Amino acid sequence: MNKWLYNEFKHCGVDYSKAGQADVYDEQHQKFRNYENEFKGMTDFLGLHDMGNKTIIDLGCGTGAIAIFAADFFKTVYAVDVSDVMIEKAKKKLNKNVHNLRFVNAGFLSYNHDGEPADLVVTKAAYHHLPDFWKQIALLRMNRMLKMGGLLYIHDIVFQFDPQEYESRINAWISRFEEVAGEEFRLEVETHIRDEYSTFGWILKGMLEKAGFAVEKCRSVDGFITEYACRKVSELSYKETP
């Protein structure tokens, strides 16, 4: 492996590899999120049907916000995360034997998909952990995981406002989170803005196109949290060095 590769196991921002952090994550996020409703919202946004015949890869699965619900609908689910602590938390949520869900301790740059090409790759609240250069590399790798015509779903913080508005927009957005989830979560959001790698929508759109995707839908209600539905429209000819 090349020594210059980005170390995605070294967490930026909040360190989700720490024991107990997975519990804190769910406790805080469930103040303003409903995981089951989010899963249904994703499938509706993508217009998915016949999921029982489809394979999904969840990159940055965290505590299972997507993967656990996907296991009830999809033929095969690959749930991938760099934090073994988050994966263990997700496994504990399973209340029955699940035979179509496979957890993998890896990341965007290190996961090697050895199954059949996927119908859908999703990443939710994880892609921002990569700097822009490595976001592009991750997209190239996601292209290779998908069958032609397959879908990529990105749900993350992507800045949709004019760069000149950054200070007022960010301060207002952080204040809204504090109202909903309290001072502790305000500190986490501030950490995200300061130490993590969210990017602008116009940058991400160019990256997606360079990686062989066409953006079919883009939705954001606050100029920050954004959903993308992207379709693989071309195969890439590059080959990674083992």
C-alpha positions in Angstrom: 0.0 0.0 0.0 1.3 3.5 -0.9 2.6 5.3 2.2 1.0 8.6 1.0 -2.5 7.3 1.2 -4.8 9.3 3.5 -5.4 7.6 6.9 -9.1 7.5 7.2 -8.9 5.5 10.5 -7.4 8.6 12.1 -10.6 10.5 13.0 -11.0 14.1 12.3 -13.4 16.1 14.4 -15.3 14.0 17.0 -13.5 10.7 17.5 -16.1 8.0 17.1 -13.5 5.2 17.8 -13.7 6.0 21.5 -15.6 3.6 23.8 -18.9 5.1 24.7 -19.0 7.6 21.9 -21.4 5.5 19.9 -23.9 5.8 22.8 -23.5 9.5 22.9 -23.9 9.7 19.2 -27.3 8.0 19.2 -28.4 9.9 22.3 -27.7 13.3 20.7 -28.9 12.5 17.2 -32.2 11.0 18.2 -33.1 14.4 19.7 -33.7 15.6 16.1 -33.7 12.4 14.0 -35.9 9.5 13.4 -33.8 6.8 11.7 -36.8 4.7 10.4 -38.4 7.8 8.9 -35.1 8.8 7.4 -34.8 5.4 5.7 -38.2 5.6 4.2 -37.5 9.2 3.1 -34.4 8.0 1.3 -36.2 5.2 -0.6 -38.9 7.6 -1.6 -36.4 10.2 -2.7 -34.6 7.6 -4.8 -37.9 6.1 -6.1 -36.7 2.6 -5.2 -38.8 -0.5 -5.9 -38.2 -4.3 -6.0 -35.6 -3.8 -3.2 -35.7 -7.5 -2.5 -33.6 -8.1 -5.6 -31.1 -5.4 -4.9 -27.7 -5.1 -3.1 -26.8 -2.0 -1.1 -23.4 -0.8 0.3 -23.7 1.6 3.2 -20.3 3.5 3.5 -19.9 5.0 6.9 -22.8 3.0 8.4 -22.2 4.3 12.0 -24.6 2.8 14.4 -26.9 1.4 11.7 -29.2 4.3 10.8 -29.6 2.9 7.3 -28.2 -0.6 7.3 -30.4 -2.1 10.0 -33.6 -1.0 8.2 -32.2 -1.9 4.8 -31.7 -5.5 5.9 -35.5 -5.9 6.0 -35.9 -4.9 2.4 -32.7 -5.5 0.4 -31.3 -8.8 -0.8 -27.9 -8.1 0.6 -26.5 -5.3 2.8 -22.8 -4.4 3.2 -22.4 -2.0 6.2 -19.0 -0.4 6.3 -17.4 1.8 8.9 -13.9 2.7 10.1 -15.0 2.6 13.7 -15.4 -0.8 15.2 -17.0 0.8 18.2 -19.9 2.1 16.0 -20.2 -1.2 14.3 -20.5 -3.0 17.6 -23.2 -0.6 18.7 -25.1 -1.3 15.4 -24.8 -5.1 15.9 -26.4 -4.7 19.4 -29.4 -3.1 17.9 -30.3 -6.2 15.9 -33.1 -8.0 17.7 -33.2 -11.1 15.4 -31.0 -13.3 13.3 -30.1 -11.3 10.1 -28.4 -13.3 7.4 -28.2 -10.7 4.6 -26.3 -8.0 6.6 -22.5 -8.0 6.6 -20.5 -5.6 8.7 -17.0 -4.6 7.5 -14.5 -2.5 9.4 -13.1 -0.3 6.6 -13.7 3.0 4.9 -14.2 4.9 1.6 -10.6 4.4 0.7 -9.9 0.9 2.1 -13.1 -1.1 1.5 -12.7 -3.6 -1.2 -16.0 -4.9 -2.5 -15.8 -8.6 -3.3 -19.4 -9.2 -4.0 -21.5 -8.7 -7.1 -21.7 -5.0 -8.3 -24.1 -3.1 -6.1 -27.4 -1.6 -7.2 -27.1 1.2 -4.6 -24.2 2.8 -2.7 -25.3 5.2 0.2 -23.3 7.4 2.5 -24.9 9.4 5.2 -23.1 11.9 7.5 -19.7 10.3 6.8 -18.4 11.6 3.4 -17.4 14.9 5.0 -14.6 13.2 6.9 -12.5 13.2 3.8 -10.7 16.3 2.4 -11.8 17.2 -1.1 -8.9 15.4 -2.9 -9.8 12.2 -1.1 -13.5 12.7 -1.7 -12.8 12.5 -5.4 -10.8 9.3 -5.0 -13.7 7.9 -2.9 -16.1 8.7 -5.7 -14.0 6.8 -8.2 -14.0 3.8 -5.9 -17.8 4.0 -5.4 -18.2 4.0 -9.2 -16.4 0.7 -9.4 -18.6 -0.8 -6.7 -21.8 -0.1 -8.7 -23.3 -1.8 -11.7 -23.9 0.4 -14.7 -27.0 2.5 -14.1 -26.7 1.9 -10.3 -27.5 4.7 -7.9 -25.3 6.7 -5.4 -27.1 8.4 -2.6 -25.2 11.1 -0.6 -26.8 12.7 2.5 -24.4 15.1 4.2 -23.5 18.6 5.0 -22.8 20.3 1.7 -22.8 24.1 1.6 -25.4 25.4 -0.9 -25.0 29.1 -0.2 -22.8 31.9 -1.7 -19.3 31.7 -0.1 -19.6 35.4 0.9 -22.5 34.5 3.2 -20.5 31.9 5.2 -20.3 33.7 8.5 -24.0 34.7 9.0 -25.3 31.4 7.5 -23.0 29.2 9.7 -23.8 31.1 12.9 -27.6 30.9 12.3 -27.4 27.2 11.5 -25.4 26.4 14.6 -27.8 28.4 16.8 -30.8 26.4 15.4 -29.1 23.1 16.3 -28.5 24.4 19.9 -32.2 25.2 20.2 -33.1 21.6 19.3 -30.3 19.5 20.8 -28.7 21.7 23.5 -25.3 23.3 24.2 -23.3 20.0 24.0 -24.5 19.3 20.4 -23.7 23.0 19.5 -20.1 22.2 20.4 -20.1 19.1 18.1 -21.5 21.2 15.2 -18.8 23.8 15.8 -16.2 21.0 15.7 -17.6 19.8 12.4 -17.3 23.2 10.8 -13.8 23.9 12.2 -12.1 20.4 11.9 -14.0 18.4 9.3 -14.3 18.7 5.6 -17.7 19.6 4.3 -17.5 21.3 0.9 -19.6 23.5 -1.5 -22.3 22.0 -3.7 -20.7 23.4 -6.9 -17.5 21.6 -6.0 -19.2 18.3 -5.3 -21.2 18.4 -8.5 -18.0 18.6 -10.5 -16.5 15.8 -8.5 -19.5 13.6 -9.2 -19.3 14.2 -12.9 -15.6 13.5 -13.0 -16.3 10.2 -11.3 -18.9 9.0 -13.9 -22.1 10.1 -12.2 -25.0 12.2 -13.3 -26.9 14.1 -10.6 -30.5 13.3 -11.0 -31.9 15.0 -7.9 -30.5 17.4 -5.3 -32.5 18.6 -2.3 -31.6 20.8 0.7 -34.0 22.6 3.0 -31.5 24.7 4.9 -28.5 25.2 2.6 -26.5 22.7 4.7 -27.9 19.2 4.9 -28.3 18.0 1.4 -29.4 14.8 -0.4 -28.1 13.7 -3.8 -29.5 11.0 -6.1 -26.8 10.2 -8.6 -26.7 7.6 -11.4 -23.6 5.8 -12.7 -23.5 6.7 -16.4 -20.0 5.6 -17.3 -17.4 3.0 -16.4 -13.9 4.1 -15.3 -10.9 2.6 -16.9 -8.4 3.1 -14.1 -7.1 0.3 -12.0 -5.8 0.6 -8.4 -2.4 -0.8 -7.4 -2.8 -3.7 -4.9 
